[in-house]
Amino acid sequence: MEFVAYATFFGTVALSYALITLGLNVQWGQTGLFNVGVAAFVAVGAYTSAILTTPATEGRIGGFDLPLPVGWLAAAAAAALLANLVAWLTIRLRADYLAITTFGVAVAVQLAVLNLTPLTGGPFGITFIPRPFGAWASDPALFGFANLALVAATVLAVYAVLECLARSPWGRILRAVREDETAAEALGKSPRRLRIQAFTVGGAVMGLAGAVQAHFVGFIAPENFLPTLTFQVWAMLIVGGSGNNRGAILGAVLVWAIWAASGALIGAVVPAELQARAASLQIVMIGLALCAILLWRPGGLLPDRPRRPRAR
């Protein structure tokens, strides 16, 4: 029974990261936008849904006790709005300049949720976030399977939508802009507008993923959205295969498995008084795994393949 409960927990967390990785794949894998502020959009989605769906709490703004689907949709919309604003302001930047700017956005959002105590709970975060199928919490196996099925269905739906977009003329133009912006512009396309659209879509998916994680765990705090989150998601996308939605999902599951296994190994081998310091070894292990996979398969486990339009 314990194994089943852990397996469903592992699968739910891994698939929630797969959602974030799918969002990053739209931005980087398909459009070439170097977003190092992933944690910001995940945080906006998580806090938006938490504020809207939690019960009223004394001393905190929000607590509207709205249904969970409303919170998830609002989370995606809020993150999309932030992504659109950031894109309008920074989309002319390239490569490392865009990376530095988006990292600054992530730091700004993290400081905002840390200091806007009346709205976000500050360093104490937001508790009592409603969990899907909370009435089944007394049965860990049933509760775990139900949550896993819900998150899996969400990932499948997002994957299907993104695959349709990738195969559409819009998706093919995005790849054209990524490969040769000058040629795409010569054909009458607007690279700036397309980049803004891609950045917005990716941000919306990340915000939805933040809401999914918040409601699964039932608690969020600023420490959940540190730069380590961005590092994890980038590792997942690179390992799985940038530009391939299936690779994004596979990479998320694999890297999360390495992260969980390394944490268990550290807990079993390292003395209790040293485990806090040894936790950084998890990042080292992810880095080593990333190097090994890139040496073996430079394009990731499922590299991007040229797409042919469907015959009519």
C-alpha positions in Angstrom: 0.0 0.0 0.0 2.8 2.4 0.8 4.5 1.7 -2.5 1.2 2.4 -4.4 0.8 5.7 -2.5 4.3 6.7 -3.3 4.0 5.7 -6.9 0.9 7.8 -7.4 2.6 10.7 -5.6 5.7 10.4 -7.7 3.6 10.2 -10.9 1.5 13.3 -10.0 4.5 15.4 -9.2 6.4 14.3 -12.3 3.4 15.1 -14.5 3.0 18.5 -12.9 6.6 19.3 -13.9 5.8 17.9 -17.4 3.2 20.7 -17.7 5.8 23.3 -16.9 8.3 21.7 -19.3 5.7 21.8 -22.1 5.3 25.5 -21.5 9.0 26.0 -21.8 9.1 23.9 -24.9 6.7 26.3 -26.7 9.0 29.2 -25.7 12.5 27.7 -26.3 12.0 24.5 -28.2 9.8 25.9 -30.9 10.6 29.6 -30.8 14.1 30.0 -29.4 13.1 32.3 -26.5 15.6 31.9 -23.7 13.4 32.2 -20.6 15.2 31.8 -17.3 12.3 33.1 -15.3 10.2 30.0 -15.4 9.6 30.1 -11.6 7.9 33.5 -11.9 5.1 32.3 -14.1 4.6 29.1 -12.1 4.4 31.2 -8.9 1.8 33.6 -10.4 -0.4 30.7 -11.4 0.0 29.0 -8.0 -0.8 32.1 -6.0 -3.7 33.2 -8.2 -5.5 29.9 -7.9 -4.7 29.7 -4.2 -6.1 33.2 -3.4 -9.3 32.6 -5.4 -10.1 29.1 -4.1 -9.1 29.1 -0.4 -11.7 30.0 2.3 -11.7 33.4 3.8 -8.7 33.9 6.2 -8.5 36.7 8.8 -5.7 39.2 8.0 -5.3 38.1 4.3 -6.9 39.6 1.2 -8.6 37.0 -0.9 -10.1 33.7 0.2 -13.0 33.8 -2.2 -13.7 30.1 -1.9 -14.3 29.7 -5.7 -14.5 26.3 -7.5 -11.2 24.7 -8.4 -11.7 24.9 -12.2 -12.2 28.7 -11.9 -8.9 28.9 -10.0 -7.0 26.9 -12.6 -8.4 29.0 -15.5 -7.6 32.2 -13.7 -4.1 30.9 -13.0 -3.4 30.3 -16.6 -4.9 33.7 -17.5 -2.8 35.6 -14.9 0.4 33.9 -16.0 -0.4 34.6 -19.6 -1.0 38.3 -18.8 2.3 38.5 -17.1 4.1 36.7 -19.9 2.5 39.0 -22.5 3.6 42.1 -20.6 7.1 40.7 -20.2 7.2 39.8 -23.9 6.1 43.2 -25.0 8.8 44.8 -23.0 11.7 42.5 -23.7 11.0 40.5 -26.9 13.5 42.6 -28.9 16.3 41.2 -26.7 18.2 38.1 -27.7 19.9 35.1 -26.1 21.7 36.1 -22.9 20.1 39.5 -22.7 16.6 38.0 -22.6 17.8 35.4 -20.1 19.1 38.1 -17.7 15.8 40.1 -18.0 13.6 37.1 -17.4 15.7 36.1 -14.4 15.2 39.6 -13.1 11.4 39.1 -13.5 11.6 35.8 -11.5 13.5 37.5 -8.7 11.0 40.4 -8.6 8.0 38.0 -8.4 9.7 36.0 -5.7 10.3 39.2 -3.6 6.8 40.3 -4.3 5.2 37.1 -2.9 7.6 37.3 0.0 6.7 40.8 1.0 3.1 41.2 0.0 2.0 39.6 3.3 -1.7 40.7 3.3 -2.2 39.1 -0.1 0.3 36.2 -0.3 0.9 35.4 3.3 4.5 36.5 3.0 7.1 34.0 4.2 4.4 31.8 5.8 2.7 31.2 2.5 -0.9 30.2 1.9 -2.4 27.1 3.6 -5.6 25.2 3.4 -5.6 25.2 -0.4 -8.4 22.9 -1.4 -7.2 19.6 -2.8 -9.0 17.7 -5.6 -10.8 14.7 -4.2 -10.1 15.8 -0.6 -13.0 13.8 0.7 -11.0 10.6 -0.3 -7.9 11.7 1.6 -8.5 9.0 4.3 -7.8 6.3 1.6 -4.3 7.1 0.3 -4.4 4.7 -2.6 -7.8 6.0 -4.0 -6.8 9.6 -3.3 -3.5 9.1 -5.1 -5.0 7.4 -8.1 -7.7 10.1 -8.4 -5.1 12.9 -8.3 -2.8 11.1 -10.7 -5.7 10.6 -13.2 -6.7 14.2 -13.0 -3.2 15.5 -13.6 -2.6 13.0 -16.3 -5.8 14.1 -18.1 -4.7 17.7 -17.8 -1.2 16.9 -19.3 -2.8 14.9 -22.1 -5.2 17.8 -22.9 -2.5 20.4 -22.9 -0.2 18.1 -25.0 -3.0 17.6 -27.6 -3.6 21.3 -27.9 0.1 22.1 -28.2 0.6 19.3 -30.8 -2.2 20.8 -32.8 -0.6 24.2 -32.6 2.8 22.8 -33.5 1.4 21.1 -36.6 -0.6 24.2 -37.6 0.7 26.9 -39.9 1.3 29.0 -36.8 3.6 26.3 -35.3 5.5 25.9 -38.6 6.0 29.7 -38.8 7.3 29.7 -35.3 10.0 27.2 -36.3 10.8 29.2 -39.3 11.4 32.3 -37.1 13.5 30.2 -34.8 15.7 28.9 -37.7 15.9 32.0 -39.9 14.2 35.2 -38.8 15.2 37.2 -41.8 13.8 34.6 -44.2 10.5 34.5 -42.3 10.2 38.3 -42.3 10.9 38.3 -46.0 7.8 36.1 -46.4 5.7 38.8 -44.8 5.6 37.3 -41.2 6.1 39.4 -38.1 8.7 37.7 -35.8 8.0 40.1 -33.0 4.3 39.3 -32.9 4.9 35.6 -33.2 7.4 35.6 -30.3 5.0 37.5 -28.1 2.2 35.0 -28.9 4.6 32.0 -28.2 5.8 33.5 -24.9 2.2 34.1 -23.8 1.1 30.6 -24.6 4.1 29.1 -22.8 3.5 31.4 -19.8 -0.2 30.3 -19.6 0.8 26.6 -19.5 3.3 27.3 -16.7 0.7 29.2 -14.7 -1.7 26.2 -15.1 1.1 23.9 -13.8 1.6 26.2 -10.8 -2.1 25.9 -9.9 -1.9 22.1 -10.3 1.0 21.8 -8.0 -0.5 24.2 -5.4 -3.7 22.2 -5.2 -2.0 18.9 -5.1 0.3 19.9 -2.2 -2.2 22.1 -0.4 0.3 24.7 0.6 2.6 27.2 -1.1 5.4 29.5 0.1 8.0 31.7 -1.6 10.6 28.9 -1.1 8.7 26.8 -3.6 9.6 29.1 -6.5 13.4 29.6 -6.2 15.8 29.5 -9.2 16.3 25.8 -8.5 12.8 25.2 -10.1 13.9 26.9 -13.3 17.1 24.8 -13.4 15.1 21.6 -13.0 12.7 22.4 -15.8 15.5 23.4 -18.2 17.2 20.1 -17.4 14.0 18.2 -18.1 13.6 19.8 -21.5 17.2 19.3 -22.5 17.2 15.7 -21.4 13.9 14.9 -23.1 14.6 16.7 -26.3 14.0 20.4 -27.0 11.3 21.0 -29.6 9.5 17.7 -29.0 6.5 17.7 -26.7 6.8 14.0 -26.0 10.4 14.6 -25.2 9.4 17.3 -22.7 7.1 14.9 -20.9 9.7 12.1 -20.9 12.4 14.4 -19.7 10.3 15.6 -16.8 9.6 12.1 -15.6 13.2 11.0 -15.9 14.8 14.0 -14.3 12.3 14.0 -11.5 13.1 10.3 -11.0 16.8 11.1 -10.7 16.0 14.0 -8.3 13.8 11.7 -6.1 16.3 8.8 -6.2 19.3 11.1 -5.3 17.3 12.6 -2.4 16.6 9.1 -1.1 20.2 8.1 -1.5 21.4 11.1 0.4 18.9 10.5 3.2 20.1 6.9 3.5 23.9 7.5 3.3 24.6 11.0 4.7 24.3 11.5 8.5 21.2 13.4 9.6 23.2 16.4 10.8 24.8 16.8 7.4 21.8 16.2 5.2 20.9 19.9 4.9 24.3 20.7 3.3 24.3 17.4 1.3 21.0 18.3 -0.4 23.0 20.4 -2.9 24.4 17.1 -4.2 21.1 16.6 -5.9 21.8 19.4 -8.3 25.3 17.9 -8.9 23.7 14.6 -9.8 21.3 16.2 -12.1 24.2 18.0 -13.8 26.2 14.8 -14.2 23.2 13.0 -15.7 22.6 16.0 -18.0 26.2 15.9 -19.2 26.1 12.1 -19.7 22.8 12.2 -21.8 24.1 15.1 -23.9 27.3 13.3 -24.7 25.3 10.2 -25.6 22.4 12.0 -27.4 23.2 15.7 -28.0 19.6 16.4 -29.1 18.0 14.7 -26.1 16.3 11.4 -25.8 13.6 12.4 -28.3 15.1 15.0 -30.5 13.0 17.4 -32.6 12.2 16.0 -36.0 11.1 18.0 -39.1 7.3 18.0 -39.3 5.5 17.5 -42.6 2.1 19.1 -43.1 -0.7 16.6 -43.3 -2.1 15.7 -46.7 -5.4 17.2 -47.4 
